């Protein structure tokens, strides 16, 4: 069995920054209560590792970040890598909380561009995923921001239309939806905001198309949008067998018995430790008896 370690993979710069800020907060304030407003990044093992540092996460997919904030009454609140609505930050300050903003710079850039276009009188078509925290921090900015999830394009009377997107979307999906919007609103101004980390990881999968890869394993959390998109890109790369796993313990070797070449990748929020375990398991270097050591996650 030949294993292709697809590069790049693992933590992106924004995720590394967010994790480092959380760890530094615990070192700087050893006795303070620290709460993350939502999952710092979309990975359950990162959440477990932060809990070992006595950093708690409050998450409820049915609530907005503004609503979640009602449950935090003291100490330090960390805003996640996915960005935050200005009203949430203002409310946290009014509650007397110590605010640490771990927003990814690329998400902040998208927010800034959208806010600028709103001030210029544009309506904004924002391509993203409903209730995803990054998208939520942008499509809730104004009634003039319209969330677009597919080729069903809303009717807008404003002739000034600006189009942009969530940073972790599929490069293929964005191009497809851009074309649909352009057909309806040829005068629209387009700005592709897929971040570089997402783009090069997806392109690396597409580049496997002619390499006779039998299977693609994407290591990532079920809640991670960027890892889900990697799995979808695998289909475009014509890879016959595609699977997404959280850890090596999710792999059924019986399914892979006829595969001679397997590619392994992981999303921007997946700990390299977990991906390395997957590769070691495929190589026969570890067995399922080996434990996942939470202390090695961060």
NUVEXPA-91371 format. One record per residue (C-alpha): x negated, y negated, z; residue number from 1. Coordinates in Angstrom, 2 decimals, always signed. Layout:
REM NUVEXPA-91371
X_Y_Z_NUM
...
This chain:
REM NUVEXPA-91371
+0.00_+0.00_+0.00_1
-1.43_-3.36_-1.08_2
-0.53_-6.35_+1.09_3
-0.53_-9.85_-0.39_4
-0.80_-12.52_+2.29_5
+0.99_-15.37_+0.56_6
-0.65_-18.73_+1.22_7
+0.15_-21.16_+2.62_8
+2.43_-19.89_+5.36_9
+3.19_-20.54_+9.01_10
+3.45_-23.80_+10.92_11
+3.57_-27.00_+8.92_12
+2.16_-30.27_+10.21_13
+5.51_-31.49_+11.55_14
+6.07_-28.32_+13.55_15
+2.53_-28.35_+14.95_16
+3.05_-31.99_+15.98_17
+6.34_-31.22_+17.73_18
+4.94_-28.23_+19.65_19
+1.84_-30.19_+20.67_20
+3.98_-33.08_+21.93_21
+6.04_-30.71_+24.08_22
+2.92_-29.07_+25.54_23
+1.30_-32.43_+26.21_24
+4.45_-33.67_+27.91_25
+4.29_-30.76_+30.36_26
+0.61_-31.46_+31.09_27
+1.21_-35.18_+31.56_28
+4.35_-34.74_+33.67_29
+3.81_-31.43_+35.53_30
+6.66_-31.98_+38.00_31
+9.25_-33.61_+35.74_32
+12.30_-31.88_+34.34_33
+11.84_-31.59_+30.56_34
+14.74_-30.77_+28.26_35
+14.68_-30.41_+24.48_36
+17.81_-31.70_+22.76_37
+18.42_-28.74_+20.46_38
+15.84_-26.20_+19.33_39
+12.47_-27.92_+18.93_40
+11.97_-25.84_+15.78_41
+14.14_-23.06_+14.41_42
+12.49_-20.07_+16.03_43
+13.75_-18.17_+19.08_44
+10.25_-17.07_+20.09_45
+9.01_-20.65_+20.19_46
+11.97_-21.40_+22.47_47
+10.99_-18.48_+24.77_48
+7.38_-19.67_+24.85_49
+8.47_-23.18_+25.81_50
+10.63_-21.74_+28.60_51
+7.48_-20.13_+30.02_52
+6.10_-23.69_+30.20_53
+9.23_-24.67_+32.16_54
+10.58_-26.63_+29.21_55
+14.26_-25.95_+28.74_56
+16.28_-26.15_+25.54_57
+19.92_-27.19_+25.35_58
+21.65_-26.06_+22.17_59
+25.24_-25.68_+21.00_60
+25.91_-25.42_+17.28_61
+29.47_-26.68_+17.78_62
+28.25_-30.01_+19.18_63
+26.42_-32.95_+17.70_64
+23.20_-34.19_+19.28_65
+25.17_-37.14_+20.67_66
+27.55_-34.75_+22.42_67
+24.75_-32.48_+23.64_68
+23.09_-35.43_+25.33_69
+25.99_-35.59_+27.83_70
+24.53_-32.51_+29.55_71
+21.15_-34.15_+30.28_72
+21.15_-36.42_+33.32_73
+17.54_-36.79_+34.40_74
+13.90_-36.43_+33.48_75
+12.41_-36.24_+30.00_76
+14.34_-35.55_+26.82_77
+12.48_-34.40_+23.71_78
+14.06_-34.99_+20.32_79
+13.31_-32.19_+17.89_80
+11.25_-32.09_+14.71_81
+14.46_-32.36_+12.66_82
+14.99_-36.06_+13.36_83
+17.56_-37.91_+15.45_84
+20.33_-40.44_+14.88_85
+19.47_-43.93_+16.25_86
+22.62_-43.85_+18.43_87
+21.35_-40.73_+20.22_88
+18.05_-42.40_+21.08_89
+19.87_-45.52_+22.26_90
+22.23_-43.47_+24.44_91
+19.32_-41.56_+26.00_92
+17.57_-44.82_+26.90_93
+20.79_-46.22_+28.38_94
+21.06_-43.09_+30.56_95
+17.61_-43.83_+31.94_96
+15.95_-40.81_+30.36_97
+12.29_-40.78_+29.35_98
+12.41_-40.27_+25.59_99
+9.84_-38.34_+23.52_100
+10.58_-38.28_+19.81_101
+8.99_-35.28_+18.03_102
+10.66_-36.03_+14.69_103
+8.78_-34.88_+11.61_104
+7.25_-37.85_+9.73_105
+8.80_-36.62_+6.46_106
+12.28_-36.64_+8.01_107
+11.69_-40.13_+9.39_108
+10.65_-41.21_+5.90_109
+13.93_-39.94_+4.44_110
+15.92_-41.73_+7.16_111
+14.09_-44.97_+6.43_112
+14.75_-44.72_+2.70_113
+18.46_-43.99_+3.25_114
+18.83_-46.89_+5.70_115
+17.13_-49.21_+3.24_116
+19.45_-48.18_+0.41_117
+22.50_-48.64_+2.64_118
+21.35_-52.18_+3.41_119
+20.99_-52.80_-0.33_120
+24.64_-51.85_-0.83_121
+24.25_-48.33_-2.19_122
+26.43_-45.34_-1.47_123
+24.22_-42.35_-0.72_124
+24.72_-38.77_-1.90_125
+22.74_-36.66_+0.55_126
+22.16_-33.02_-0.38_127
+21.89_-30.92_+2.76_128
+23.39_-28.34_+5.05_129
+26.38_-29.22_+7.25_130
+25.51_-29.25_+10.96_131
+21.82_-28.76_+10.28_132
+20.17_-31.18_+12.74_133
+18.02_-32.85_+10.09_134
+20.98_-33.40_+7.79_135
+23.20_-34.49_+10.68_136
+20.74_-37.20_+11.66_137
+21.18_-38.71_+8.19_138
+24.73_-38.05_+6.98_139
+26.11_-39.52_+10.23_140
+24.28_-42.82_+9.67_141
+27.20_-44.36_+7.77_142
+30.50_-43.60_+6.07_143
+28.68_-44.55_+2.88_144
+26.48_-41.43_+3.21_145
+28.22_-38.48_+1.58_146
+27.05_-34.94_+2.35_147
+26.72_-32.78_-0.77_148
+26.31_-29.01_-0.29_149
+26.95_-27.75_-3.82_150
+27.96_-28.99_-7.27_151
+31.29_-30.27_-5.97_152
+30.40_-33.95_-6.22_153
+32.53_-36.53_-4.36_154
+34.23_-39.38_-6.22_155
+32.58_-42.73_-5.53_156
+33.74_-46.07_-6.90_157
+30.58_-47.94_-5.94_158
+28.43_-48.20_-9.11_159
+25.28_-48.26_-6.98_160
+24.53_-44.67_-6.02_161
+21.36_-43.30_-4.43_162
+20.69_-39.54_-4.29_163
+18.32_-37.75_-1.92_164
+18.12_-34.54_+0.09_165
+17.19_-32.54_+3.18_166
+13.45_-31.80_+3.20_167
+13.78_-28.01_+3.54_168
+16.11_-27.29_+0.63_169
+15.33_-24.98_-2.29_170
+13.49_-26.70_-5.14_171
+15.72_-24.81_-7.57_172
+18.98_-25.72_-5.79_173
+18.01_-29.38_-5.63_174
+17.23_-29.53_-9.33_175
+20.55_-27.83_-10.15_176
+22.59_-30.22_-7.99_177
+20.62_-33.24_-9.23_178
+21.63_-32.31_-12.78_179
+25.30_-32.04_-11.75_180
+25.19_-35.47_-10.10_181
+23.38_-36.99_-13.09_182
+26.11_-35.71_-15.40_183
+28.77_-37.43_-13.28_184
+26.81_-40.54_-12.34_185
+24.14_-41.19_-15.00_186
+23.31_-44.53_-13.38_187
+22.41_-42.94_-10.03_188
+18.94_-43.41_-8.55_189
+17.29_-40.11_-7.53_190
+14.65_-39.50_-4.89_191
+13.52_-35.91_-4.26_192
+12.60_-35.62_-0.57_193
+11.65_-31.93_-0.36_194
+8.57_-32.06_+1.83_195
+5.22_-30.85_+0.52_196
+5.07_-27.98_+3.04_197
+8.40_-26.62_+1.77_198
+7.56_-27.15_-1.89_199
+4.18_-25.40_-1.93_200
+5.49_-22.45_+0.10_201
+8.34_-21.95_-2.38_202
+6.03_-22.37_-5.37_203
+3.68_-19.75_-3.93_204
+6.58_-17.26_-4.05_205
+7.47_-18.22_-7.62_206
+3.83_-17.65_-8.59_207
+4.23_-13.97_-7.62_208
+6.57_-13.41_-10.57_209
+4.07_-11.64_-12.84_210
+2.03_-9.88_-10.14_211
+4.03_-6.62_-10.00_212
+5.17_-7.23_-6.42_213
+7.59_-4.55_-5.24_214
+8.78_-6.20_-2.04_215
+8.76_-9.58_-0.32_216
+8.91_-9.85_+3.46_217
+9.74_-13.29_+4.86_218
+9.01_-13.66_+8.57_219
+11.40_-16.14_+10.11_220
+14.25_-16.85_+12.47_221
+17.88_-16.29_+11.32_222
+18.59_-19.97_+12.00_223
+15.68_-21.25_+9.89_224
+16.79_-22.88_+6.65_225
+13.30_-23.06_+5.15_226
+12.70_-19.32_+5.60_227
+16.11_-18.50_+4.13_228
+15.20_-20.54_+1.06_229
+11.93_-18.58_+0.70_230
+13.98_-15.40_+0.61_231
+16.23_-16.83_-2.10_232
+13.23_-17.98_-4.14_233
+12.02_-14.36_-4.07_234
+14.99_-13.44_-6.24_235
+13.96_-16.04_-8.82_236
+10.47_-14.52_-8.76_237
+12.07_-11.21_-9.83_238
+10.87_-9.35_-6.74_239
+13.08_-6.22_-6.50_240
+13.17_-5.80_-2.72_241
+13.46_-8.80_-0.41_242
+13.90_-8.82_+3.34_243
+13.75_-11.33_+6.16_244
+12.56_-10.22_+9.61_245
+11.99_-11.96_+12.93_246
+9.18_-9.64_+14.03_247
+7.43_-6.45_+12.95_248
+9.93_-4.48_+15.05_249
+12.64_-5.28_+12.47_250
+10.80_-3.47_+9.66_251
+12.01_-0.06_+8.52_252
+9.05_+1.59_+6.79_253
+11.38_+4.12_+5.17_254
+12.80_+1.34_+3.01_255
+9.29_+0.43_+1.87_256
+8.02_+3.97_+1.23_257
+8.05_+3.61_-2.57_258
+6.45_+0.15_-2.59_259
+2.84_-0.12_-3.66_260
+2.53_-3.92_-3.40_261
+4.17_-5.97_-0.66_262
+3.95_-9.75_-0.30_263
+4.31_-11.29_+3.16_264
+5.11_-14.93_+3.82_265
+6.63_-17.01_+6.60_266
+8.36_-20.33_+7.02_267
+7.14_-23.60_+8.46_268
+8.64_-22.80_+11.87_269
+7.33_-19.22_+12.19_270
+4.47_-18.59_+14.67_271
+1.41_-17.20_+12.83_272
+1.10_-14.64_+15.64_273
+4.38_-13.00_+14.55_274
+3.38_-12.94_+10.88_275
-0.01_-11.43_+11.72_276
+1.76_-8.68_+13.65_277
+3.93_-7.90_+10.62_278
+0.85_-7.55_+8.43_279
-0.95_-5.43_+11.02_280
+2.09_-3.14_+11.27_281
+2.25_-2.67_+7.50_282
-1.46_-1.85_+7.51_283
-0.94_+0.76_+10.22_284
-3.07_-1.13_+12.74_285
-0.31_-1.36_+15.36_286
+2.81_+0.63_+16.21_287
+6.22_-0.41_+17.44_288
+5.07_+0.42_+20.96_289
+3.03_-2.78_+20.96_290
+4.70_-5.63_+22.79_291
+5.27_-9.16_+21.56_292
+3.24_-11.38_+23.88_293
+5.14_-14.64_+24.35_294
+2.00_-16.28_+25.70_295
+0.43_-16.05_+22.23_296
+3.30_-17.71_+20.40_297
+2.31_-21.35_+20.83_298
